[in-house]
Each structure stands twice: as C-alpha cells, then as structure tokens.
Amino acid sequence: MKALDIKLLRDLRLLWSQALTIALVVGSGVAGYVTTLSAVDSLEHARDSFYASGAFADVFAAVERAPRAVVDELRALPGVADVQVTAEHAVRIEIADVTDPIIGQLIGVPRERPLAMNRVSLRGGRTEDGPGPALADGALPAWVSENFALAHGLTPGDRLQALVNGRLRTLQVAALALSPEYVFAGSFGSPDRRGFGVFWIDGDAMDAAWDMRGAFNRVAVKLAPHASERAVVDALTRALAPYGASLAHGRDDQVSHSMLATEIAEQRVLGTIMPAIFLAVAAFLLNVVVSRLVATQREQIAALKALGYANRAIARHYLQLVGVIVALGLAIGVALGKWLGTMMLGLYAEFFRFPRFDHILEPSLVWVAAGLSVLTALAGTLGAIASTVRLAPAQAMRPPAPGRYRPTLLERMGLTRLPTVLRMILRQMERRPWRTLLAAGGVAAAVAIVVLGNFFRDAVDTLVDTQFNRSMRFDVSVWTLKATSDRAAGELARLPGVTMVESSRYVEATLVNGHRRERTQIKGYATQPELYRILDVDGRATDPVGQGLVLTDRLADKLGLRVGDRVQAEILEGRARTLTLTVDATVREMMGLNAYIDRRLLNRLLGDGDLSSGFVLKIDADREPALLAATREMPRVVGAFSKASLLRNMEEISARNIRIMSGVLTAFAAVIAVGVVYNNARIALAERAWELASLRVLGFTRTEVSALLLGEMALVIAVALPLGMLAGWGLVHALIGALKSDQFFFPIVILPRTYAWAAIAIVAAGAASALVVRRRIDRLDMVAALKTRE
C-alpha cells in the first residue's frame, strides 16, 4: 500500500465522526433529489403505460342527449381518428351501515362492442367485454372503482344500492376496476375515497333506466397523428351544440389528468429546491473541514514535497479523502431515497390508482445525483486544496501567520465591562468572520427547512378553516341534475332539522376577452350570501351585489381583465346565448378559476325564470342522518354531501401525509444542524486545544473551558434562529410562487407554532452536538495538547 493511501486511511480514522456528519448532509440532499424525482419518474411511467394500454382519450365532451346517428358525423371531423360514445349519470349510492352520503358515477358499457377508449382494467389482469346483464333477482353486476371498493371493504359478490333515475336498484360487485379516465377519483376535486366511486354496468340496463336507447350523453375522441387539439375541440363543440353540449375539452381540463399533472409538476419543483439547499450546506462543511485539515498538515505537505511528491499527487490525495466522504453520502442518499420513494408511492397509491405502480429508480437519476455530489465536493474544497499544494516546501514548513488581535467591535464601541468568557468568545468569532457567518448560514438553512416542512400543515389548516368553517357555513349541500324552480328551496326548508336554506345556480360558460378565452362556471349566489360566502385568502368577504361579475384574480389575469372591463360570456347550457357582463370586483381566492354573480340577476339575463340548481342547508346538529334520508325521497335531488363527512374523509389521508412530510423534512434539517454545529465545534476544539489546555492549567474549570467553545456554538445558533425564520419565510414564498397554478393557491400562513417547533428542533440538535463535544473537552489530554504548540 502506498504511503499516501496509508495516510488517507489514518486521516479518515481520525476524522470519522466529522466525515460521517458531512456524509449524512450529502446523503440528505441526494435522498431528497432521488425521492422526489424517482417518484416523478414512477408516476409518469405508470401514467404513460396505463394511458397506452387503456387507450386514454384525447378530447372529451358532454351533451344532454344526442342520437347515435351523429357518431359517423363526428368521426368525419378533421383531426379525429376515432369516437366513442357512452351513457353516464351521477347517482346516489347507499351501503349498509354507512350513513355518510356517497356519490357514484354510473357508466354504461355496451354489450355489442367493447370499450375502444378509456378501457377498464380489472384487478388481477382480467379483461372482459362487460359486467354482464342483470341477475335473476334483478341485481346489476358492476365493476367498481378499486379505491372506493378498498375504502369500504367491498369484494366481488358484495351488494349495495344505487338510486337510478328515481328507482332504487341493487348493484353487485363483479370486479374491482381501474380506468385511465379515473386514475384520480374524488368528489369536487378532493381526495375523497369514501364519498365518490365509479361503477360500470351493462349498457342496455343503463339505457333502459334512463331511456337512452339509441342515444348518448358522453363523447370521447382520439386524435389523429399531428392533429390540432384546439381545432378538434372547436369543431366538436359546434357539431354537438344542437344537443345541449357544453364546451369540449382536452386532457388538460380533464379532472383526473389535471390532478396527476399538477402533482408531477409540484414534485419537480420540490426535487430542485430542497436538494440544492442540502448540497450547498455540504459544500460549506467540506470547505471548513478540508481547509482545517490541510492547514494543520502544512508540515506534512512540505515533507511530502521535499520527498518528491508532485503537487498533482498531493492534491489527488486530498480529493480522494473528499471523494470517500461524498461516495458514502451518495450511497446513503440513494438507499434512503429508494426507501422514501417507495414509501411516497404508497402514499400516492391512495390518490392515484394504476394497474401497476412500481417504484422506478432510473440509473440516469443516480448518475445525475453522483455528478451533483462531485460538483458539490469540488466547489467546496478545490480552492482550499489548490492554495495549499501551491505552497513552496520552505514556506509550508513555517507555521501560518498569527491572527490579528484587537479589541472586538463591542469593545471599540465602549462596551468594555463584558464577562471574560464572553469577551474571548466574541474575539474568536470576530477573528474568523466568514466562518462564523457561514456557520450561522448553515444552521439558518436548517431552520428554514423545518419552517418549510411545517408550513404545509399551517397552510392546510388555514385552507380548511377558511373553506369549511368561514366560507362554507352550511352543513349539507344538495343539487339537482338540471336547474329547477326555486320553489324547491321551500320544500327543503320543510325537511326535518333544516333551519336555513340558500339557493344557487351554476352555469357552464366560456368567458371571452378579445383573443383570450377561458372556460369556467358562472356561480349565481344570493346577493348577500350567509351560508356560502366568497372569501379571499385574508378572510375578507366579497358579495355579488352589483350588476356584473366577481372574478378570482387568477381568472381576471388570464383574461387580461380589470375591474370595470366588459367581458363576453358564451353560455354552454341550453340554447346558445352570449351575455355581455361587467367585472365588478376581483377576489384572491384559494381554489379554482371562479366567476360569481347574483343568482336572480343571472336568471334575469338568461330569461329562464327563477331557477336554481344547488341548495345549501343549515341544520340542527343531530338531524343530519334524518335529513339525508329525506332527500333520498326527492326525485329531483340527484346528489347530496355532508360537509362534515367530506372534511373527515379528506383529513383521514391529508393529515397523515402532512405529518410524514413534516417529519422527514425536520429529520433532514436536524442532520444539517448537527453537521454544521458539530463540525464547527470539532474544528474549533482542534484549533484551540492548546489554548484550552493552558486555561485548564491556569485554574479554569472544565465548565468554564467548555463555555468558551460551546458558548460560541450557542451564539451561532442564537444568531441563526431569526435569520433562519426569515429565510424560511422567503423560501416558502419562493416555493409557493413556483407551485402557483390556475386551479390552486396555497395561503402563505406560517403560524407561531411552526417557528417555535423549528427553534426547538434546531436547539435540540445543537444541544446533542454540544454534549458530544463536551465529552471530548472533558477528556482533553492536556499534556499532549501542550506539547503540540511549537
């Protein structure tokens, strides 16, 4: 073994604890990178495979009712490769011993022709042409969406009830199913596995139940190669207009695909920002450790040069030391990233369902992580190594020039009555300002990461409080398939336990301003709504009291509109109409691209009479089950949901996932804090061992000597805490800006508890490091330390 290799092993043995902490910081950065981007790769691979095998459609449209005779006309449209039509309806589902309301999407599967698009995959890899006709007792076999079935413990052979066009029908679970159209299946865009399910039944039975023989109400289109989606959407919308069609749309506006695409985009952002912070801290630690190591080995370097070792060989030796540390960090990071990525996919499986959903760790991802780690090492150490190996042997044999000793800044300002220990600590910190600042910056980065990790909990809590407690002040919401007379509000008011009813009307429309167009839903609310209020991110209410629209600020920005501008509203329901409306106000809402208007004004503009399509109810606390049961007897009510059950189902998943994310980021931040504090303390101990031993000989106690070193650590942490909290605030704003989308805006709210938890976590990590260093100080060999001075 070569002499330099023996020296390398000796250095690693002496520096093992510091090397390990740096490797853990590098590993945390690599793990964050591998976790997030391997999850992205896995999601994309599962999505692309399922879309291909299930022939996911490219364009979608809904009509009220259209004859199948128009299918050939649709296939002849330019850019259309194939067309599939089906009958689909929303129904109410009842399961024994389940009192919470459940909405089901019923889809008819034609007997004579299997689905050519949005094909259903049955769990276990089976494929069948359809669920089959009604059983002898009249029950309808149904394929049930897997996520819903698992949430309720349903297995093949189990039965449930569906309110099909006013008639209660029995559905028997024939198989658990997955569809590329419902990779994400939830009510109102929320991850509600219990409250929403998809059911595929025999097409003939579906047609008979809704009198849809020879007709359809859903269209799926496959585009021809190189076809323009926009052109096909426009042509399809025009062709279906006579049949009460709403605006056709592509995959970007399809709920399941949009939710999946949003999650992938968010993970890409997180996979860029978080590892960058960790690797920057690792570069700093490597710089500090290697600089200290080469500074203490100046005489050894001079001897090596005198013995004929070239600068290149000496530089390679120190780079090998760094390489071992980085390689260890890379191995830890890849292994940890693989484990966390697999765990993340388990969490995703509760939202997104695929026939195969395996964790994929692409070799290219590992190579990129290795490349980033090497660049980190070079950035942190190359300068220190180069400056040392360039020294001439004679110069390297001399000890480094002593530091400049002068009064501290506080002393120069006249504050001379400082305790001796504090004065010594401040002089040491001021003598090495860059090291002090970088150490504080490293700890501040750890604080910022804890703040970021716990911010999501604050944001979700704020969002839930704003949406479910302050905006949605009702208890139950019911809606009808079509707009109906507002006299229905009186019928609902007479139901058991109802204390207040508020009506609304939703109308699909396209808002047009010049060349800009956006599809949305115009929501007609009460002039001064009490049960469903329009609130901005700051909790301020805006009422649709004027003669125009109230738009979310993101929708107004996309359309290039300001308050007072006029906008065209192309109505997509019923007969074709275009309204000219004024923008009365904008509101910075958290969710959706929404447009609000006074309900009575909307009805007057449409000339439809006093109509409503949704009703929100305030009820007595203990009457909800009786009320929900009563709404089942109302034929015009197609669905109902309980705010309490929706919130409960959401929190079942989201609260746990947020706790996991917060825990992982806090652990990573603790690694950074320990790495920074421990390495700085160990380096200070090595540099000042002679001074500390001298003080012990002069009569200083172990506690007083420890205070010199650990006091510096405490001051660094004290400075880093407010800086880290400020950095966390800035990091949160930067991240939310990068994650901002049309459909969702996270409220930037950081509660005092988050700052307190960040401080506790980092102080605890610093205290743990201090205990380890204190033990080394207590075991300091004074004789050996004093012998090393000259």
Disulfide bonds with the S-S distance in Angstrom:
none
